[in-house]
Amino acid sequence: MNQKLEFTSTCPVKTQHSEKILLGHGSGGKLTSQLIENVFLPSFGTSSDILHDGAFLKIGNSELAFTTDSYVVQPLFFPGGNIGDLAINGTVNDLAMCGARPLYLSCGFIIEEGFPVEDLIHITQSMKTSVESVGVQLVTGDTKVVEKGKGDGLYINTSGIGMIEKERISPLSIQPGDVVIVNGDIGCHGTAIMSVRENLEFESTIQSDTQELYSLVHSLLQENIPIHCLRDPTRGGLATALVEIAEARKVGIEIDEDKIPINPVVKGACEFLGLDPLYVACEGRMIAFVEQSYAARTIEIMQSFGNEPRVIGVVNEQHPSLVTAKTFIGTKRILDRLTGDQLPRIC
């Protein structure tokens, strides 16, 4: 159900069909977009703001990127990771998508009364490992404890500051003719979460792809690859990320579904669960927009990190703000944000 938030003089925020926040408002889809457009931007920004993985801050002669994110994933432990390393990697990756070298992180814990200390130690140790692997410093934090039954175990918020290495990377730099590259197979994280929730067993265990992406971005920048835009397709997956970028830059994007790398086990699990893998979250994948002449070198660098990158599409001028996908049978479909939430609480 589409919902539009409206303003009145007596109530600052009111929805046409409901005065309550729905789970779908946190999905990264249409309801999230409406929440940002009708609540947060009028309060904290402007309608012309370009929404990206972080904000750019000019301080003296230096330019910084700043980002924040909250993690409410369930379950807290999943194949390939847990809420702790997910939180560190996610914030590091948001800074990397801006072209920034991660420098400092903060971390806030909201812990439910009765949460096992042993589990908390496990989570914080995995966070320590993730922080050390990328060379970022966790410099400040906060802890709150809520009553039993009111915290769902553990929530984590992380914020990060990074230094722009060469120049800011944002959707505004995308040009018609740019190729669209993904650095590996998509949909692993969301599918791993759902398989654990539903206690499903497939022919092999589906592992989350959670990992830091700064090392890869740094290598691309060191090779002077003219990166026009980067995005990590988390909530809402590959399709939603592409729609957000197309709308921000007012360009068309055409992709070929047959070229999108998807693990056969993930593809089978999505079919079983009734999910579209293009909308399933990743936590260690990124979309890169580069000039056609640099595609081969970009692929080569991505391969050196053990991935299987692919060119999956191209930017055009024919259909501004529209993402189209050539299907496996040769037809085309328009990709849009999902109205609801096909995978709640995956990050």
Secondary structure, DSSP 8 states (H G I E B T S, - for coil): ----EE--SS-S-EESS-SS--GGGGSSSHHHHHHIIIIIHHHHS-TT----SSEEEEETTEEEEEEEEEE--SSSEETTEEHHHHHHHHHHHHHHHTTEEEEEEEEEEEEETT--HHHHHHHHHHHHHHHHHHT-EEEEEEEEEE-TTSS-SEEEEEEEEEEESSS---GGG--TT-EEEESS---HHHHHHHHHHTT---SS---------HHHHHHHHHTT--EEEEE---TTHHHHHHHHHHHHHT-EEEEEGGGS---HHHHHHHHHHT--GGGS--SS--EEEE-GGGHHHHHHHHHTTT---EEEEEEESSSTT-EEEE-TTS-EEEE---SS-SS-S--
